[in-house]
Amino acid sequence: MTFETALTPERIERCTRQGFWRGRIITDFLDEAAARTPDKTAFIDPRRQTSYGRLREEVDRCAQGLLGLGVGPGDVVSFQLPNWVEWVVVHLAATRIGAISNPLIPIYREREVGFMVGLAKSKVIVVPGEFRGFDFPAMVERLRPDWPRLEYVVVVDGKPDQGDLPWTDLLAAAPIAPERVAALRPDANEVTLLIFTSGTTGEPKGVMHTHNTLVAANDPLPARLGLGADSVFHMASTLAHLTGFLYGARLPVQNGATAVLQDVWDPDRFAQLVQQHRISCTCGATPFLHDVLAAPGLDRYDLSPLRRFCCFGAPIPRVMVREAARRLPGTVVLGGWGQSENALVTLGSPDDPPEKVTETDGFPWPGMRIRVVDQAGTELPPDQDGRLQVTGPFLFVGYAERPELTRESFQGEWFDTGDLARIDADGYLRISGRTKDVIIRGGENIPVAYVENVLYEHDKLDAVALVAVPDPRLQERACACVVLKPGAEDFTFDEMQRFLKEKGVARQYWPEKLVVLPEFPRTPSGKIQKFQLRDHLRGDA
């Protein structure tokens, strides 16, 4: 099938001329690594590990197997696998034959999977026989009547009666012939990825990326982080989220490096893996850093190999950065900002002064441009809050089957991110909230991220989210939703007000309601789903 995209000849010419789009696909890098260092370890997961030579052979067998199932260029292959080597194999095999990868997050169930696979019109889906006690093939069979385009269900480590084809049978064919590889090699401007947004604001959207947008997004990362082929990367965030996809499944291949995958997050196990495999860098949402710093046995392990801890997707509270400096003295914590639509747009540098680390989300990659605009779309000067817009070579090429939504999301070449932000005089970005998270109390904007950051410094609070509650006179008031740290018995409204007063927060910014919750609704990448908190509060009201 063919998806309508917003990619134009003008954008292709510009990004190619500027050197950002190099016409390469991820299997080019696989072939080079396999030829150069065939015995080097490529991926380690909790079940097995593989070298670059063996990985290429498995990818080619999987590619031939998919061709045998009738999958061809432009067809969609969905896969809902944990962080296993097989996940990487499916993605690279689909790429090899010009098919489109549609990774699905393992914790998704009927509602999400039914919608996503239905919109993608997938021809094949690959699932585990069981993971964390859940029967994935049974879920697929319940949904299958709603997917008329689906032809095959492939099951990894399944039982004989699960699905249409076991993984071992898919790989039983001889590797795809070299002349067939050359004939099927896709153009780098074709869609290769259909990945769904995390859904922090509602219905997921199918984000489309090309080979060029994805390769370009990873090209500059090693230089800024001081990493390369000798580095060992780690990924615990699901590979089906863009963070895991780019920096767990593809960045190691693109650099001929080694990757260690965790299929179930456990901070103590992470510390063991750092010591065992000498992990250099990990990337994930801020909650991963929080969990590591809170791990009671952290001091038992040698964490000196860990040089970079990159936090994407949510601001890093200042208190957490200070704690990381104390407990992980050899590790540089860096904040970055990006979305499924535009990969990682900004990232800090290891040489940044402390105030840039704690107060900003970094500065843009070469080629990526950011600006903030007012409600009329007029660009604002430095240090003024406005709507954040982005353009550049990492930007996606449209929402699948949603051309109107794609058009509505752009102002010329600029993509409207839905975030509120400011850019300082040095070009560093600071996210101040989502446009739907903004709280306007009686005509005055409340700086959501600022108030959250202050509350995070309270020693009783583990997580904080400021959301709006309706008010008949002022339209909106601010409510602080909090989760307490283990051992904290209570946290009162008066206690919150005293703390904000001591911190010098202007009284008009103080939340007028406090809700203590056992946990927050989150996306699989760890982002707080504020729309669910707002719905919960409306129910209370």
Buried (B, 14 or more C-beta within 10 A) or exposed (E): EEBBBBBEEEBBEBBBEEEBBBEBBBBBBBBBBBEEBBEBBBBBBBEEBBBBBBBBBBBBBBBBBBBBBEBEBBBBBBBBBBBBBBBBBBBBBBBBBBBBBBBBBBBBEEEBBBBBBBBBBBBBBBBBBBBEEEBBBBBBEEBBEEBEEBBBBBBBBBEEEBBBBBBEEBBEBEBBEEEBBEEBBBEBBBBBBBBBBBBBBEEBBBBBBBBBBBBBBBBBBBEBBBBEBEBBBBBBBBBBBBBBBBBBBBBBBBBBBBBBBBBEBEBBBBBBBBBEBBBBBBBBBBBBBBBBBBBEEBEEBEBEBBBBBBBBBBBBBBBBBBBBBEBBEEBBBBBBBBBBBBBBBBBBBEEBEEEBBBBBBBBBBBBBEBBBBEEEEEEBEEEEBBBBBBBBBBBBBBBBBBBEEBEEBBEEBBBBBBBBBBBBEEEBBBBBBBEBBBBEBEEEBBBBBBBBBBBBBBEBBBBBBBBBBEBEEEEBBBBBBBBBBEEBEEBEBEEBBEBBEEEEBEEEBBBBBBBBBEEBBBBBBBBBBBBBBBEBBEEEE
